[in-house]
Amino acid sequence: MKRKKVAAVQRDPWEKIAGTSAIPSWCKRLFTAVDALPHNTGMNRANSWRLVLIVLIACLIVGCDRVSRRAYQANVALNGKGPLGIADPPWDGPDAVVLYRTGRNGITCYDAFHSKDLHDHLSGKNGQPVTVEYDTFSDFGKMSGYNAHSVDGMILANGYHVLREDFAGVAGVARAGTGTAGPDDCW
């Protein structure tokens, strides 16, 4: 009687190390590539690990958590005077400030604050443009957030740190007519 060959069940080699195969697949691929690197290139195994660590550290330094500063001209809306209803309640009070500008595709980008000091600072510039500087945060080229750094020379935040609670604004986008509007249209 002839015996049939039965395919052996291939076990995950990572189970020996971790006792489970719950290691993420990207991690397995990275270690497999590093393990194969010396064989494929004739490189010393110790040098291949150094090379991979240097590349990983460089990627993290270059790509992660980048902060940059951008400046825009924005119009000031105080006490409920602004386009597309962006300065309507709750942004129509005695301490309300709305800063708005035109983004891509004709949308209106705005930042709104409830700050007596900022309102007083901008009271003579209602309806006029002022310079607004933003600290933008990005990871690997994709913007992940921002803070209004300064408005008409008045410092509100430094990087991630907002100086006072009333300087923490609310952001939004508005569009007249049909179409879509998203936060990416502002940057």
C-alpha positions in Angstrom: 0.0 0.0 0.0 1.3 3.4 -1.0 1.3 6.2 1.5 0.1 9.6 0.5 2.3 12.5 1.5 0.5 14.7 3.9 1.4 18.3 4.0 2.8 19.2 7.4 1.1 22.0 9.2 3.5 24.9 9.1 3.8 26.5 12.5 4.5 30.2 12.9 8.2 30.5 13.8 7.4 33.5 16.0 5.5 31.3 18.4 8.7 30.0 19.7 9.8 33.5 20.6 6.7 35.1 21.9 4.6 32.0 22.7 1.8 33.4 20.4 1.4 34.7 16.9 0.0 38.0 18.1 3.1 39.9 16.8 2.0 42.4 14.2 2.6 41.4 10.6 4.6 44.5 9.8 7.0 43.6 12.7 7.4 40.1 11.4 8.1 41.4 7.9 10.7 43.8 9.2 12.6 41.2 11.2 12.4 38.7 8.3 13.9 41.4 5.9 16.7 42.1 8.4 17.3 38.4 8.9 17.6 37.9 5.1 19.7 41.1 4.5 23.1 39.6 5.4 22.5 36.5 3.3 21.4 38.5 0.3 24.1 41.2 0.4 27.0 39.4 2.1 26.8 41.9 4.9 27.8 41.1 8.4 24.7 40.4 10.5 25.7 43.0 13.2 26.0 45.7 10.6 22.6 44.9 9.1 20.9 45.5 12.4 22.8 48.8 12.9 21.7 49.9 9.4 18.0 49.1 10.1 18.1 50.9 13.5 19.7 54.0 11.9 17.1 54.0 9.2 14.2 53.6 11.7 15.5 56.4 13.9 16.0 58.6 10.9 12.4 58.0 9.8 11.1 58.8 13.2 13.1 62.0 13.5 12.3 63.2 9.9 8.7 62.2 9.8 7.1 62.2 13.2 5.6 65.2 14.9 6.8 68.1 12.8 5.8 71.6 13.9 5.8 74.5 11.4 4.4 78.0 11.4 2.1 79.4 8.7 0.7 82.9 8.4 -2.6 83.9 6.8 -4.6 87.1 6.4 -8.0 86.6 8.1 -11.0 88.9 8.5 -12.3 89.8 12.0 -15.9 89.4 12.9 -17.0 90.8 16.2 -20.5 90.7 17.8 -22.2 88.5 15.2 -21.1 90.2 12.0 -19.7 87.5 9.6 -20.4 85.6 6.4 -22.5 82.4 6.0 -23.8 82.6 9.6 -20.4 81.7 11.1 -20.7 84.5 13.6 -24.3 83.5 14.7 -24.9 82.1 18.2 -22.9 81.1 20.2 -20.4 83.4 18.5 -22.3 86.7 18.8 -21.7 87.5 22.5 -19.8 90.5 23.9 -16.5 88.6 24.1 -16.9 86.6 20.8 -14.3 86.8 18.1 -14.5 85.0 14.7 -11.5 85.0 12.3 -12.4 83.9 8.8 -10.6 83.5 5.5 -11.2 81.9 2.1 -9.8 78.5 1.6 -9.6 76.2 -1.5 -12.7 75.8 -3.7 -14.4 78.9 -2.3 -15.0 77.6 1.2 -14.7 79.8 4.3 -12.3 78.6 7.1 -12.8 80.1 10.5 -11.6 80.0 14.1 -13.9 81.3 16.9 -13.0 82.3 20.4 -14.7 83.6 23.5 -12.0 85.9 24.9 -12.5 89.4 26.3 -8.8 90.2 25.9 -8.7 89.1 22.3 -12.0 90.9 21.6 -10.7 94.2 23.1 -7.4 93.8 21.2 -9.3 93.5 17.9 -12.2 95.9 18.6 -10.9 98.5 16.2 -10.4 96.0 13.4 -13.9 94.6 13.0 -14.4 93.6 9.4 -10.8 94.2 8.5 -8.0 91.7 7.7 -5.4 90.8 10.4 -2.4 88.5 10.3 -3.0 85.1 12.0 -0.1 82.8 12.5 -0.8 79.1 13.1 1.5 76.4 14.5 0.7 73.3 12.4 1.5 69.7 13.5 2.1 66.9 11.0 3.1 63.3 11.0 4.8 61.9 7.9 3.6 64.8 5.8 -0.1 64.7 6.9 -1.3 67.5 9.0 -2.7 66.3 12.3 -3.7 69.5 14.0 -3.0 73.2 14.6 -3.2 76.0 17.1 -3.6 79.7 16.5 -0.1 81.0 17.5 -0.9 84.7 17.3 -3.6 87.1 16.1 -2.5 90.6 15.0 0.7 90.2 17.1 -1.1 88.9 20.3 0.4 85.5 21.3 -2.2 82.9 22.0 -0.2 79.6 22.0 3.3 78.2 21.6 3.2 74.9 19.8 0.9 72.5 21.6 0.7 74.8 24.6 -2.3 77.2 24.6 -1.4 80.1 27.0 -4.9 80.5 28.5 -8.2 78.6 28.4 -10.0 81.4 26.6 -7.4 81.3 23.8 -8.4 77.7 22.9 -10.6 78.3 19.9 -13.1 76.3 17.9 -12.4 75.8 14.2 -14.7 75.0 11.3 -15.4 75.3 7.6 -18.5 76.7 5.8 -19.6 76.7 2.2 -22.3 78.5 0.3 -24.3 76.4 -2.2 -23.7 72.8 -3.1 -20.5 70.8 -2.7 -18.3 69.5 0.0 -16.1 71.3 2.5 -13.5 69.7 4.7 -10.6 70.8 6.9 -8.1 69.9 4.3 -9.5 72.7 2.1 -8.0 75.3 4.6 -4.4 74.3 4.3 
